[in-house]
Amino acid sequence: MFDLTFSLLEGGLPQQGRVVVLFRFTTPAKIVRSGMLNFDRTEGRFVGPQRNPQLMDAALEFIQSVAPGAAPRSEKTA
């Protein structure tokens, strides 16, 4: 993955316990990929379709950097 970037989806979420993280990256074949990950604060894990573990680990680090306390440091991405 190259040029990996994250941002948080702002507003309009009916569930306060979730953090929606948007991502974008370029593959080695120069294909741009994007999508979103849903992190459930109550469960302390990502929910929904599973993605590349590296992507999910990087997203967790992003969440921890912009929303301290949103995700435990010992988070698993199962």
C-alpha positions as MATLAB code, in Angstrom:
seq = 'MFDLTFSLLEGGLPQQGRVVVLFRFTTPAKIVRSGMLNFDRTEGRFVGPQRNPQLMDAALEFIQSVAPGAAPRSEKTA';
ca = [
       0.000    0.000    0.000;
       1.245    3.438   -0.933;
      -0.063    6.913   -0.080;
      -2.339    5.599    2.677;
      -4.599    8.337    4.048;
      -7.424    8.358    6.575;
     -10.188   10.748    7.587;
     -13.192   10.568    9.876;
     -16.747   10.695    8.575;
     -18.335   13.750   10.162;
     -21.950   13.988   11.318;
     -25.110   12.197   10.395;
     -24.356    8.990   12.263;
     -27.289    7.496   14.161;
     -25.055    5.377   16.410;
     -22.893    7.398   18.775;
     -20.818    4.359   19.691;
     -19.292    4.026   16.229;
     -16.378    5.744   14.544;
     -16.403    5.641   10.737;
     -12.952    5.929    9.185;
     -12.576    6.623    5.467;
      -9.408    5.337    3.811;
      -7.617    5.700    0.489;
      -4.446    4.061   -0.823;
      -2.670    3.090   -4.028;
      -1.738   -0.521   -4.746;
       1.647   -1.573   -6.146;
      -0.142   -1.920   -9.509;
      -1.038    1.806   -9.290;
      -4.742    1.138   -8.641;
      -6.429    3.550   -6.231;
      -8.579    1.884   -3.580;
     -10.874    3.530   -1.059;
     -13.520    2.556    1.432;
     -14.595    2.834    5.024;
     -14.101    0.972    8.268;
     -16.543    0.960   11.188;
     -15.078    0.862   14.688;
     -17.466    0.053   17.525;
     -16.301    1.856   20.668;
     -18.427   -0.340   22.960;
     -17.122   -3.626   21.544;
     -13.601   -2.225   21.058;
     -13.226   -3.683   17.579;
     -13.860   -3.117   13.901;
     -17.212   -4.430   12.674;
     -18.364   -5.268    9.177;
     -16.316   -6.651    6.301;
     -12.774   -7.582    7.298;
      -9.942   -5.916    5.433;
      -6.194   -6.274    5.220;
      -4.774   -6.526    8.780;
      -2.158   -3.851    7.961;
      -4.915   -1.469    6.899;
      -6.939   -2.122   10.042;
      -3.896   -1.699   12.302;
      -3.052    1.610   10.620;
      -6.692    2.732   10.957;
      -6.635    1.892   14.654;
      -3.486    3.991   15.106;
      -5.236    6.842   13.273;
      -8.297    6.591   15.551;
      -6.083    6.624   18.635;
      -4.218    9.695   17.386;
      -7.300   11.814   16.579;
      -9.740   10.555   19.210;
      -7.827    9.602   22.367;
      -9.786    7.141   24.443;
     -11.888    6.013   21.476;
      -9.992    2.753   21.137;
      -8.040    0.744   23.677;
      -4.307    0.395   23.008;
      -4.477   -3.399   23.091;
      -7.125   -3.478   20.321;
      -7.583   -6.560   18.208;
      -8.962   -6.223   14.681;
     -10.969   -9.442   14.531;
];
